[in-house]
Amino acid sequence: MFTRYRTVLARSGAWRFSLTALVARLPISISTLGIVLLVTGLGRSYGLAGALSASYTIANGLSSVVQGRLLDRLGQSVVLPVVAAVYAVGVVGLVTALEAGWPEPLAFAAAFVAGAAYPPIGSAVRARWSHVLAGRPAEVQTAYALESVIDEVIFVIGPTVATVLATQWHPWAGLGLALVTGVPGTLALAAQRGSQPVPQRVSRLSSARPAMPWTPVVILAAVSCALGSMFAAAEVSTVAFSAEQHAKPYAGVLLASWSAGSMVAGLITGTLAWRLAPIPRVRVGTALLALVMVPMSFVGSMLAMGVALFVAGFAIAPTLIALFSAIEHGVPAARLTEGIAISHTGLAAGLAPGAALAGLVIDAHGASPSYLVALGSGVVAALASLALPRSFDPEDRQAADEPGGAGELSVF
């Protein structure tokens, strides 16, 4: 069953950069939750926690595309160490501002800096896979499935450990965990020069860049934005639900259950040879993600919520794998990190309104109604996916955009 995974991991340097990226992107599962745990652990409101999370994620969304473009042009070994250092400054500043009771604008500024500087590790590692497995589209599909599984492992480990540390030791410990994993992991990934894509400044003799297929890329970014809103709203709602059940230390366990369901589905997805193109799979997946959010507002116990979240998780990884597979096949290789970063930007941008709106609903009405925010976001994602074109082959791209986009696989 796992022969496909063994094959891709046997490629030169593959297991090293994939494992390093696992550590480097642990903060994606910790940062917004760590902010919520820090703010509420200091006795302040969910509204403030959601707003600070929004500041972090908005900044991350705004910077991801720029970072992706710089990674393509200058190389990961140049860009990643710089942004990792700035990220560390932002996180330390945020914790200090909240712990010391500094004016709230300083906390928002620090959250913005941390979010803007956190590197798009997911985009970087997927670009490495595409580079290492060039000319092997089936293996790239398996590698992307592996990365989606790793994402879920991160969301099993990160929230659980961060919640325990923040509730049993100190409220800032969750963000501390993000700091001590994200920065060293990013530096270690940057040091692996042999597997990074060749920077454009070296590989391209001309200053012209290949065309980006903007129509499907932008629509996929909109789908990603709605999904990000759903994920963030469900995360904040689950923390609040656990608190209402007098079991806040177990919020991480509930979130881990959600990720565990996605992890199992991702493992299965990576072993399959899909006949259905990625875009139809995105449409089906987003519809299922909306559907599985329906029962959440009616769940009344921690055990039932754990089961419901585990089942709901089965729709996550296959949908995200299809989404990133569509981007990998449809975006020119020289702009792949940028293309993937655009969807990551969509996910990050969606986290902000999802977390903030869920926080407001929690403060006004409690945890259970706030899951309706996640449901609404899932519906928006499903509707947005209907706008995706049925096909987008090289001939279509040449007709719609400037020259230079021919030669890509037709998957849209």
C-alpha positions in Angstrom: 0.0 0.0 0.0 2.8 2.4 0.8 5.1 1.6 -2.1 4.4 4.9 -3.7 5.5 6.7 -0.6 8.8 4.7 -0.4 9.5 5.5 -4.0 9.3 9.3 -3.6 11.1 9.3 -0.3 14.0 7.4 -2.0 14.7 10.4 -4.2 17.9 12.3 -3.5 17.5 14.4 -0.4 13.8 14.0 -0.3 13.3 12.5 3.2 15.6 15.1 4.7 13.9 18.2 3.3 10.5 16.7 4.0 11.3 15.9 7.6 12.9 19.3 8.1 9.9 21.1 6.7 7.7 19.2 9.1 9.5 20.9 12.0 9.7 24.2 10.2 6.0 24.5 9.6 4.8 23.4 13.1 3.9 27.0 13.7 1.1 26.9 11.2 -0.8 24.6 13.7 0.3 26.6 16.7 0.4 30.3 16.1 -3.3 31.4 16.0 -4.2 28.8 18.7 -1.2 30.0 20.7 -2.4 33.6 20.4 -5.9 32.5 21.6 -4.5 30.6 24.5 -2.2 33.4 25.5 -4.8 36.1 25.4 -7.5 34.1 27.2 -5.0 32.6 29.6 -4.2 36.2 30.7 -7.9 36.7 31.4 -8.7 38.8 28.3 -11.6 38.3 25.8 -12.0 36.0 22.8 -12.7 39.0 20.8 -9.2 40.4 21.4 -7.8 36.9 20.7 -9.6 36.7 17.4 -8.5 40.2 16.4 -4.9 39.5 17.2 -5.1 36.2 15.3 -6.6 38.2 12.4 -3.7 40.7 12.4 -1.2 37.8 12.3 -3.0 35.9 9.5 -3.8 39.0 7.4 -0.1 39.9 7.5 0.9 36.4 6.5 -1.6 36.4 3.7 -0.3 39.8 2.4 3.4 38.7 2.5 3.1 35.1 1.3 2.9 35.9 -2.4 5.8 38.3 -2.2 7.8 35.8 -0.3 6.9 33.1 -2.9 8.1 35.3 -5.7 11.4 36.1 -3.9 11.9 32.3 -3.2 11.5 31.6 -7.0 13.8 34.4 -8.0 16.5 34.4 -5.3 16.4 30.9 -3.9 15.3 29.4 -0.6 18.8 29.5 0.9 18.8 33.3 0.6 15.3 34.2 1.6 14.4 31.8 4.4 17.1 32.8 7.0 16.1 36.5 6.7 12.4 36.0 7.2 13.0 33.5 10.0 15.0 36.1 12.0 12.2 38.7 11.6 9.6 36.2 12.6 11.4 35.5 15.8 11.5 39.2 16.6 7.7 39.5 16.0 6.8 36.5 18.2 9.0 37.7 21.1 7.5 41.2 20.7 3.9 39.9 20.8 4.5 37.8 23.9 6.2 40.6 25.7 3.5 43.2 24.8 0.7 41.0 26.2 2.6 39.8 29.3 3.8 43.3 30.2 0.4 44.9 29.6 1.7 47.2 26.9 -0.8 49.2 24.8 -2.8 47.0 22.5 -1.6 48.7 19.3 1.9 47.4 20.1 0.6 43.8 20.4 -1.2 44.2 17.1 2.0 45.5 15.5 4.1 42.6 16.8 1.4 40.1 15.6 1.5 41.7 12.2 5.3 41.5 12.0 5.3 37.9 13.1 2.6 37.0 10.5 4.3 38.9 7.7 7.7 37.2 8.3 6.6 33.6 8.8 7.8 31.9 5.7 5.6 29.9 3.3 7.2 26.6 4.2 4.4 24.5 2.7 4.9 26.3 -0.7 8.7 25.9 -0.4 8.7 22.2 0.3 6.1 21.4 -2.4 8.3 23.4 -4.9 11.2 21.2 -3.9 9.1 18.1 -4.6 8.2 19.4 -8.0 11.8 20.1 -8.7 13.1 16.7 -7.5 10.4 14.8 -9.2 10.4 16.8 -12.5 8.8 14.8 -15.3 7.0 12.3 -12.9 3.5 13.7 -12.4 2.2 10.6 -10.6 5.0 10.8 -8.1 4.4 14.5 -7.5 0.8 13.6 -6.7 2.0 11.1 -4.1 4.5 13.6 -2.7 1.8 16.2 -2.3 -0.4 13.6 -0.5 2.6 12.9 1.8 2.9 16.6 2.6 -0.8 16.8 3.3 -0.4 13.9 5.7 2.5 15.7 7.3 0.3 18.8 7.6 -2.2 16.7 9.5 0.5 15.2 11.7 1.5 18.8 12.5 -2.1 19.6 13.4 -2.2 16.5 15.6 1.1 17.2 17.5 1.1 21.0 17.5 -2.3 21.9 19.1 -2.1 19.1 21.6 1.3 20.0 22.9 0.7 23.8 22.7 -2.6 23.5 24.6 -1.1 21.4 27.4 1.9 23.7 27.7 -0.2 26.9 27.7 -2.8 25.6 30.2 -0.6 23.6 32.5 2.6 25.6 32.5 2.3 29.2 31.2 0.0 31.0 28.7 2.9 32.1 26.4 4.2 28.5 26.1 2.2 27.8 23.0 3.8 30.6 21.0 7.1 29.7 22.6 6.8 26.2 21.0 6.1 27.9 17.6 9.3 29.9 18.0 11.6 27.1 19.0 10.4 24.8 16.1 9.8 27.3 13.3 13.1 29.2 13.4 15.6 26.3 13.6 13.5 24.2 11.2 13.5 27.0 8.6 17.2 27.5 8.9 17.8 23.8 8.5 15.7 23.7 5.4 17.5 26.7 3.9 20.8 24.9 4.5 19.8 22.0 2.2 20.8 23.7 -1.1 21.0 20.6 -3.2 17.2 20.0 -3.4 16.0 23.5 -3.7 14.7 24.7 -7.1 17.2 26.6 -9.2 16.7 30.3 -8.6 15.3 32.2 -11.7 18.2 34.6 -11.6 20.5 31.5 -12.4 18.2 29.4 -14.6 16.7 32.1 -16.8 18.8 34.1 -19.3 15.9 36.4 -20.1 14.2 38.8 -17.7 10.7 37.8 -19.1 8.7 35.6 -16.8 6.3 32.9 -18.0 2.6 33.7 -17.9 0.5 32.9 -14.9 -2.9 31.3 -15.6 -4.6 33.9 -13.5 -8.3 32.9 -13.9 -8.1 29.4 -12.3 -5.4 30.5 -9.9 -7.5 33.3 -8.5 -10.6 31.2 -8.2 -8.6 28.5 -6.4 -7.3 31.2 -4.1 -10.9 32.3 -3.4 -11.8 28.6 -2.6 -8.7 28.5 -0.3 -9.8 31.7 1.5 -13.2 30.2 2.3 -11.6 27.0 3.5 -9.2 29.0 5.7 -12.1 30.8 7.2 -13.8 27.5 7.9 -10.7 26.0 9.6 -10.1 29.0 11.8 -13.7 29.3 12.9 -13.9 25.7 13.8 -10.6 25.9 15.7 -11.7 28.9 17.8 -15.1 27.4 18.3 -13.6 24.1 19.5 -11.4 25.9 22.1 -14.4 27.7 23.4 -16.6 24.6 23.4 -13.9 22.8 25.5 -13.9 25.7 27.9 -17.7 25.6 28.2 -17.4 21.8 28.9 -14.9 22.6 31.7 -12.2 20.8 29.7 -10.2 23.5 28.1 -6.9 21.5 28.4 -8.4 18.9 26.1 -9.1 21.4 23.3 -6.0 20.2 21.6 -7.2 16.6 21.7 -10.3 17.6 19.9 -8.4 19.4 17.3 -6.0 16.5 17.0 -9.0 14.2 16.3 -10.0 16.5 13.5 -6.5 16.3 12.0 -6.3 12.6 12.6 -9.3 12.0 10.3 -7.7 14.1 7.6 -4.4 12.3 8.1 -6.0 8.9 7.5 -7.8 10.2 4.4 -4.6 11.7 3.1 -2.6 8.5 3.5 -5.3 6.7 1.4 -5.4 9.4 -1.2 -1.6 9.1 -1.8 -1.9 5.4 -2.7 -4.6 5.9 -5.3 -4.2 6.5 -9.1 -6.9 9.1 -9.6 -8.9 9.1 -12.9 -10.9 12.1 -11.8 -9.2 15.4 -12.6 -8.2 17.7 -9.7 -10.9 20.4 -10.3 -13.9 18.0 -10.0 -12.2 16.6 -6.9 -12.0 20.1 -5.5 -15.7 20.6 -6.1 -16.7 17.4 -4.4 -14.3 17.9 -1.5 -15.6 21.5 -0.7 -19.2 20.3 -0.8 -18.3 17.5 1.7 -16.4 19.9 3.9 -19.6 22.1 4.2 -21.8 19.1 4.8 -19.7 17.7 7.7 -19.9 21.1 9.5 -23.7 20.8 9.8 -23.9 18.6 13.0 -21.3 20.6 15.0 -23.7 23.1 16.5 -25.8 20.3 17.9 -23.1 18.3 19.7 -23.2 18.5 23.5 -20.3 16.4 24.9 -16.6 16.2 24.5 -16.7 12.6 23.4 -19.3 13.2 20.7 -17.4 16.3 19.5 -14.2 14.2 19.2 -16.0 11.6 17.0 -17.7 14.3 14.9 -14.5 16.1 14.3 -12.7 12.9 13.4 -15.3 12.0 10.8 -15.3 15.6 9.5 -11.5 15.5 9.0 -11.8 12.9 6.3 -12.9 15.6 3.8 -9.9 17.9 4.4 -6.7 16.2 3.0 -8.3 14.9 -0.2 -9.6 18.4 -1.0 -6.3 20.2 -0.3 -4.3 17.5 -2.2 -6.6 18.1 -5.3 -6.2 21.8 -5.0 -2.4 21.8 -4.8 -2.2 19.2 -7.6 -4.2 21.5 -9.9 -1.8 24.3 -9.2 1.3 22.2 -9.7 0.1 21.0 -13.1 -1.3 24.3 -14.3 1.3 26.8 -13.2 4.7 27.2 -15.0 7.5 25.6 -13.0 9.4 28.9 -12.8 6.5 30.4 -10.9 5.4 27.4 -8.9 6.3 28.6 -5.4 4.5 31.8 -6.2 1.4 29.9 -7.5 1.3 27.7 -4.5 1.8 30.7 -2.2 -1.2 32.4 -3.7 -3.4 29.6 -2.5 -1.6 29.5 0.9 -2.3 33.3 1.0 -6.0 32.5 0.4 -6.0 30.1 3.3 -4.2 32.6 5.5 -6.5 35.4 4.5 -9.5 33.3 5.3 -8.2 32.5 8.8 -8.6 36.2 9.8 -12.3 36.7 9.3 -13.1 33.2 10.3 -11.3 33.5 13.7 -12.6 37.0 14.3 -16.2 36.3 13.5 -16.2 33.1 15.5 -14.8 35.0 18.4 -17.5 37.6 18.3 -20.2 34.9 18.1 -18.7 33.1 21.1 -18.6 36.3 23.2 -22.3 37.0 22.3 -23.9 33.6 22.1 -21.5 30.8 23.1 -19.5 28.1 21.4 -22.1 26.0 19.7 -23.7 28.7 17.5 -20.2 29.8 16.4 -19.8 26.6 14.4 -22.3 28.1 12.0 -19.5 30.4 10.9 -17.5 27.4 9.8 -20.6 26.0 8.0 -21.2 29.2 6.2 -17.5 29.3 5.1 -17.7 25.8 3.8 -20.8 26.7 1.7 -18.9 29.7 0.2 -16.0 27.4 -0.7 -18.3 24.9 -2.5 -20.0 27.7 -4.4 -16.7 29.3 -5.4 -15.4 26.0 -6.7 -18.3 25.9 -9.2 -16.7 28.9 -11.0 -13.6 26.9 -11.9 -13.2 26.1 -15.6 -13.8 22.6 -16.6 -10.6 22.5 -18.6 -7.5 24.7 -18.9 -4.9 23.4 -21.4 -1.9 25.1 -22.9 -4.0 26.2 -25.9 -6.5 27.9 -23.7 -3.7 29.6 -21.7 -2.1 31.0 -24.9 -5.4 32.4 -26.0 -6.2 34.0 -22.6 -2.7 35.2 -21.5 0.5 36.4 -22.9 2.9 34.0 -24.7 5.0 31.7 -22.6 2.5 29.5 -20.9 2.5 26.5 -23.3 3.7 23.1 -22.4 1.8 22.5 -19.1 -0.3 19.5 -18.4 -4.1 19.9 -18.9 -5.8 19.2 -15.6 -8.3 22.0 -15.2 
